[in-house]
Amino acid sequence: MSIIFSKELVELFAKKDTVKVLATTDAKGMPHVVVKESLQLNESNQLIYFELLESSQTNKNMVHSIWFNRPVAVALIGTGGESYQIKGKPVKSIVSGLLFRDYYVKIREQLGDVDLAAVWVIEPVEVIDQRFNIRSREEEIRHPYFKHLDRLAK
Amino acid sequence: MMSIVPKPKATELSFEEVAAKYPQFPRLLLLKTDLQRRGVYYTKQALSKVDPVIHQLGGTHIFGTRDGILTQRPEALILRDGTSVITSPTPLEQNPYIVDFRDGRLVVMDGGVELEEVEYWTKPDYYNLTTSSGIPMSHVASARPQRIYLMPSRYCHFWTDNQGCLFCDIVNNLKQQKSELNLPPRLKPQDVAETIREALKEPGRFTAICLTSGSDFHGAEDFDAEVDYYIEILKAVGENFATPKFPSQLIATAFTEKQLERIYRETGLLSYTPDIEVLNERLFEWICPGKARWVGYQEWKRRMVRAVDIFGRGRVNTCIVAGVELAKPYGFNDEDAALQAVLAEAEDLASQGVSTVYTVWVPRPGSYLRGQKNASLEYYVRLALGLQELRQKYQLSIDHDDYRRCGNHPDSDLARI
């Protein structure tokens, strides 16, 4: 069953000043984290981003992920303190065809003389609200032992 | 909807068994390899989804199909990871994979089981145009998803003396293409220049140009005629580029250093692929009698190594028709011995800067070796892993012949990661 994104998260994706980060791993498990401004949602509620460099480590890691069913993670940080993590799996690499051409034209209109190696499609499998007040409340309920006693003292 | 699929011989591992034995080999590439090995059969439902306005239909290949029919089928397939699958329509009795349309999706099936969603290739815009001399541009250059493929001359002069490569059907296919499609056997530079000009107008479509032809040993020095013609065509291609060099590959005879220096100096060519076809001297002499007579196995290898000095490391490679080294009656009797011999020769070349890629041998009906069986899926997996390991060991790039610039070599697809 596909993930339904909240209105806040959809808006966060659309905002220009949202920081969008993509984390991948290579074949040996080495992590690689980069900012991907082009991360966005498509009409099927999947994440997409434009990979401009064919030989980049991220692109290689994405190929590795789609080949071996390995997850990737995306972090979104908004200016209003919003913070989300989305775990997902690459399901498609669009490298040619009519859709690719549309994206190619669009990205060059936006960024000038750049190339487009692939448009990666990531199927989201989990969304985590990473705001501290939310996360700390969740953890305190799950792990009541995980705190220093002086915080509970009279 | 489809016939029952015969199981492989007991000694041959099934797809799932190979997948389990080689977990480091991507399943999508395993499927590609097996699609090439066994071929495909398009159901009526799948063919009904081919839109000639959008999709690329077959017809302009240098080689023929397994069922002998040239046109009105999709050119090829693309997998969801962007992998191209260049494969041939194959009669049902030969146990091909089935391409079907089910639940609104185009899928590859085997034994009634759905394996993967696939797409047909998209037709480039220039396929709708004709040159000023009236030739359909689709007959001047064929397209892969990201490559323009020129076949300037479709005649191989080795066939004149009955010395064509035994796996090859180029001249028989040419005869069929001439009669059924009115395909020009030899391109004029002006038609090439016009076609490339139109092809480059399509944004984001192509990343490389590849040329290949049959061998032509005529000329003051052997093969000068072939060299002169390539230079003429490459200059016509180059008219359309603002840079002196452009991403390009020449798949041709092994030329002398003098000939290669001319090509490199006078054209925009960036890489060179003289296909040795089979990496074994004894079998080369049997399977490639024309190449053996006019160049010879050791000289072919020597010329490839010398070409590295001209084109640079990682820009010279050779292709083998994988599995033909097992052809009867003179080929290897077992796959282990064949693999060991092929990889040893490939390592000898790699250590001198020449990379090896493979295509899956398709025993085409128009070739001398028709009716034979290609190698097991496991053989192709082991060969792909072995060739890619050699590239890594000797730090050889394969950018010019990779999944995107070519798309016909399971081993160089592995270079994506």
Interface residues (C-beta under 8 A of the other chain):
Chain A: D26 A27 E54 K60 N61 V63 H64 I66 W67 F68 V91 K92 S93 I94 V95 S96 G97 L98 F100 R101 Y103 Y104 V105 R108 L116 A118
Chain B: P26 R27 L28 L29 I54 I78 R80 D81 G82 E119 W121 T122 P145 Q146 E202 P203 G204 R205 R404 R416 I417
